[in-house]
């Protein structure tokens, strides 16, 4: 894929998701990757009944219409769709990643239930809107919305399959169109699995042209060019390749920037890069320090923690916190104070707090619940900053084992580990463990600062200003698309 398109995509689309203005349109190619038949394959037997080959027909909706006209009903076509699309095939990795992304608006012309099953697998709620009447239903709080604009396999009497259905779309399902136009106008939409032969695509693209005759909003499309294996001859391959090139170029008229992949297997990794970049916009600050410690470091750590919280807000990132003793409240306070300078109107979106339940009297901590909270926070954060990490036990100050557990969880989750070792405690120990380790420090797979950076971060003589400056530089570096090559 062209480097410029890939770089632009990995910069702009994760930012749109983070800001709540990213949407996804799932095309036929995703269903094909799961093992479902293409439209041409689906209508192969239908075509043979009419004496034509579905592979020779560009307008496959017309083929369905011809069969309906000949048989007098849509029953035959619907039975084929229910038999083939009604099967539960394995959910492709692309949709597994999609379900984890902070996307709230998903569109598709596919009939299958792959998206619904991907969300159900992680217990994430999704409201399915497969009929025009469903649009009037109130969305559940926190649920994503899946707009199946051509219907669903579990409502066979209300699917779009023939020329008549497309021509009468505005009268029967027209309520979808203003909403889709609104999303195409105000959001950045990622199209996955668009196909040159998909009979539904031109209807979606026409909506963009209808709304924007010039300078349409920028969207992205991950597309797969034809391969020789997809074709019956080299002549067909050359012809389809030429068509694809013109089609991909023509997509620019609709504001679609294309990202080409040679194989569908490349799409999951591309989506995982999007996931990592979205996660990198969330920073979990882990740490603690005894308020009544006798080393006199509590005040300095509190002020530095406040400044780190402010830095996270200034750089446009979200904050995650378990509200650890001293460090947690300081980071949250600094984060909120920084947001207040711009009004603080998006605090509800940008601050994620998971206070750990503390035991009362002589009760033991709920370790199972703490483990679950740590795992949840690690899944959401792409960067984890460690500050301090100490506690009092038997009158003596020791390294907080809970912070070390959070380090292990964050490392297993693939987060970027950023310990400020100069603050002592667990952060110092983590910095020592990372220095010289095999964990990569550069490129797209970087998961820690370089040894030189760790040395500066761990030096007790480094001033707070220099510590903050280096943390800012690392965060800025992580915000840019990296290449392992």
N, C-alpha and C positions, 0 to 999 in steps of 0.2 A: 504494500500500500504506500502511496506517496507520503513522505515524511511530514510534509506540511499539513496534510489532512489529518493524519494520525495525531500530530502534536496539538493541533487546534481542537480536535475532538476531546483529547484527554485533559485539556486545560478548561475548555468551556462547558462541556456537558456535566462533569462532576460538580462544577461550581453552580450550575443551574439546579441540580438535584439538592445541593446543600442549601440553596436559597429558596427551595420550595417551588421552583418554576420549571422543573424538568418532568417531561412525560415520555412514555414509550408507546410505540405502535408495533405490535407483533404481527409479522407477515407470514405467508405460507411457508417460507423457507425454514422457519423454526419447527413447524409441524412435520415437515419432510425430514428434518434432522432427527426427530423422535421416531421415525419409521412409518408415519402416516403417508398414504399415497398422494401424489400431486393431483391436480384437477384432471390432467390428461389421463393419468392412470385410473383415477376414480371413475371416469366416464368411458373407459375403454370398451366395456361390454355394451354400454348404452349406445355407443357409436356403431359398434358392429351390428346391432339390431337394425340400425338405419342404413347400413351399407357404407359407412364412412369410418376413417381412422381418426381417433381423437387426437393423435399426435400430429395430424396434418391441419388441425383446426386452431386458429389463433383465438377466435371468439368462442370460448368454451361455454359461456352462458347461453349462447345461441344454440349450441348443441343440446344442452339441457332443454331449451325451449322447443326444439324440433321434436324431441322425444315426448315431451308433454303434449304437444299438439297432435302427434301421431297416436298416442295411447289414450288421450282424452283426460289424463290426470297426472299429477306430480308424484303419485305413489311410487312408481318404479325408481325414480331418481332419489326420492327420500329414503327408500329402503336400502339402496346402495350406500348412501351417506351414513345412515344409522348403523349398518352392518360394519362398515370399515372405520368410520370415525368414532363410533360408540365404544370401541375397544380401549381399555386403559393401557397405553404403552408407557414405557419408562420416561419420566420427566427429564428432558435434556438439561445438562449443566447450565446452559445459558439462562434458563428460566429459574433454576435454583439460585443463581446469583441475583437475578432480577427480583426475586421475592425478598432478598435481604437488603436491597437498595431502598433508600428513603423516597421512593416514588409513590405518589398518591393517585395518579391518573394514568391508566393503561387502556389502550385501544387495540382492537383486533378485528379482523374480518374472518378469522378462523372459527370453525364450529366446535373444535375439540375442547376438552376441559383441562388441558395441561397447566395453564396459568393458575386455575383454581386449586389444582392438586399441589402445585409448587408452594403456594401460600399455606395450604392446610398442613403440609409436611413440617412447617416450623411454627404452627399455631398462630399464624398472622392472619388477622381478619381481612376479608376482601368482599365487597359488595358487588355482585354480578348484575349488570344491567344489560339484559339481552333482548328486551322488548321496549318499545317506545313508552309504554305505560310505566315501566320501572323507573324512568327518569324522574317521576314525581315523588318517588319514595325518598324519605329523609336518610341521608348517609349516616351510618353508625360512627360514633366518635372513634377516631384512630384507625378506621378501616380505609384501605385503598379502594378505588372504584375501578372495576373492569367493564369497559363498554364493548360488548360484543355486537357491533353495529350491523352484522349480517345474521344474527341469531346464534343459537346454541344447539348442539346435538340433543340436549335433553328437552328441547321444545321444537320438535320437528315440524309442527304445523305453522311455524312462524320464522322460517329461515329464507334467506335470499339465495336463489339458485339459478333463476332463468332470466331471459331478456325482459319478460314482463315484470319480474320483481325489481330489476334495476330501473326500468322506465317508470314504474309506479312508486319508487322508493320515497319520493318526497311526500306523496299522499299517505303512505302507510307507515313509514318510519322516519319521516322528515324531522321529527323532534331531535334526532341525534345531530343533525347537521349544524344548527346554530352553535351547539356546545363544542363540536369538533372544530368549527371555524374559530370559536373563541380561544380554544387551546392552541390552535395553529398560529393564532395572532399574538398571543400573550406569553406563550411558553416555548421552551426549546424542546423539540420532539425528536427522539431517537427512533428511527425506523429500522427494525431488525428483520431480516428475511424477506425483503422485497424481491419480487420476481418479475421479470419481463413478461412472463406468460400468465401471471396472476390476473384473472379477469376483474378483480376488485380494486386493484391499485389505481387505475385511471380515475375512478370515482373520487378517491381521496385526493389525488393530485389536483383534480379539477376544482376542488374546494379552495385550495390555496390560490390558484389562478383567479378564481372568482372573487376572492377577497383582496388579492394584491396583484394588480396588473404589472406593477413595477416595484422593485426593491422589496421582495417578500422577506419575512423574518428568517433567520438562519436556523436550519435544522440539519440533522445528520442521518445518513443512511448507510448501514453496513450491508454490503452487497457481495455476492459471489458470482464472478464471471462464469460462463459455460466452460466445462472441461470436456476433453475428448471422450472421457468415459461416459459422459451424459449423452453422447451423440452416436448415431448409428453409422456415421461415415465421416471422413475428414472434410468432405464438402459441406456437410451439415454443420460441423464444428466451426469451420471458417465463416459460414453464413451467420450462425448464431453469435459468434464472437464479434463480428462486425455490427450486428444489431445491438448487442450489449454495449459496445463502446459508444454508439450514438445515443442510446437510451440513457447511459450514465451521464453523458455530457448534457443531455437534454434536462436532466433532473435539476441542473443549476437554475433553470427558469423558475423552478418552484422553491428556490432557496435551500435545496438539499445539497449538502457537501458529502460526497461519497467516500467511504472508507472500504476499499476492496480487500477481500480475503480469498485465498486460493481454495481453502477447505472450510467447511462448516465447523470443523474441530478448532479452528483458530478463534472463533467468536467467544467461547467461554473465557479464554485467557484475556481477551480484550475487555470483556465485561468485568473480570476480576481486577484488572488494572483500574477500571472505573471505581469499583468497590473500594480498592485500597486508597484511591485518591479522595474519595468521599470521606472515608474513615480518617484520613490524615487531617481533615478539617475539624476533627474532634480530639481534644487533648484531655487525657486523664491525668490529674495530678495526685500522686500517691505519696503519703508521708505522715509523720506524726512526731510530736516531741512533748515530753513531760513539762507541764506548766511550772512545777515547783522543783525543776532540776537545779542542781547547785553549780552547774558549769557556766552559768551566765550567758548561754547562747540563745535562749528562748527569744529574747527581744530582737536580735539580729535576724533569726530565722523567720520570725513573724513578718518583719518588714520586707525581707526578700520574697517571701511567699505572696505578700500583697502585690509586690511589683510583678511577679510572674503571672498572677491572675490578671493584672492590668494589661500585660503584654499579650496574653492570649486573646483578650477582647480586642485590642488594637489591631491585631493581625487578622481579624475577621474569623477567628476560629471559635468553636463551641467548647464549653468547659464541662468535664465530668469530674465529679468529686464524691468520695465516700465520706467526706466531712471528718477526716481524721483529726485527732486532738491537736490544737494550735494551728497546724498547717492548713487543714481544710477550711476553717472559718476565715483565715487570712486570705487564702487564694480566692475564695468566693467573694469576700469583701472587696478585694482589689478588682476582680472581674466586674462586679456590679457597678462600682464607682466609675470605671472606665466606660461602661455602657451608658451610664447616666449622662455623660458628656454629649452623647448623640440622642438623648431622649430616652434610651432604654426600652424602646417599644417592642423589641423582639427578644426580651429576656426569657419569655416562656419557651421560645424555640431553642435558644442557645445555651441554656443552663440545665444540666442533667445532674441531679443530686441523688445519691443512693446512700443515705446515712446507715451505718451498720448498727443494728439493734444491740444495745449494751445490756449485759446481765445485771440483775438487781441483787443486792446483798451477797449471799454466798453462792449464788447460782453460777453455773458454768456458761461460757459463751455458746451461742447456737452456731457451732462450726459448720454444719450443713448449710444453713442459711447464708452464712458469710461466704462460703465457697460458691454458692449459686450467684450471689451478688457480684463477686469478683469476676466470675465467668461472663456474666451479662455485660459488665463494664468493659472487659477486654474485647468482647465481640464488637462493641460500638466504637472503640477508640483506635485510631491508627498511630497515635503518639502517646507515650506515657512518660511524664516527667516525675522523677523521684527527688523529693526534698526531705532531708533528715531521715527519720525512721528510727526512733528510739522510744523506750518506755522504762518505767521504774518497776523493778521486781525485787522484793525483799529488801527494799531500801537502796538498791543499787541500780544504776542506769545501764541498760543493755540494749543491744540492737533489737528492733521490733521485728519479730518473726513474721507477723502479719504482712508487713511491707515486703519482706523477702518472698512470701507466698504470692503477692501481687506481681512481683517481678517474674516469677516462674509462669504465672498464668498469662501475663502480657507477652512473654517470649514465645510461649506455645501458640498464642493467637497470631503471631507474626507482626506484632506492633513494633514501632521504632522506639527503642529504649533510650531515654535521655536522662541519665543520673547527674545531678549536681553534687558531685562527691565532696566538695568543699563544705557542705552542710553537715557532714558526718553521718553517723548511724548507718542504716541500711543503704542509703544512697552512696556512701563511701565504699561499702563492701561491693555493691553492684558495679560501680565504676571499675574497681580492681578486677572483678571477674570478667568484665567485658574487654578490658585492655589486652591486646594481643590475642584475643579469641578468634575463632574461625567464623564468627558471625560477620556477614559482610557490612562494610561501612561506606561503600560507594555504589553508585549505579541504582537501577530500578529496584534491586533487592535489598538495598541498604536497610539495616535494622538497628544500627547504633552509630554514634559519632566516631570519627577517626581516633586513632590512639593519641594524636597530637591534641585534638579537641578534648578528649577525656582527661589529658594531663592538665590542661588549663582549667577545666571544670572541677578538678579535684584538688587544685592547689589552694591551700588555705590563705595564701597571700594574694590571690586574685580578688580584686575589688568587686563589690556587688554590681557596679556599673559595667565592668568588663564581663562578668558572668551573664548579665542580661543581654549585652550586646552579642555575645557568642550564641546564646540561645535563640535570639532573633535571627541571626545569620543561618543557623541550622534550620529553623522553621521556614525561612524563605527559600532555602535550597530544596527542601522537601516539597515545596509548593510547585516546583517546576518539573515537567516531565523528564524522567531520567531514562538512560539507555544503558543496559548491561554490556552492550557490545563495544 
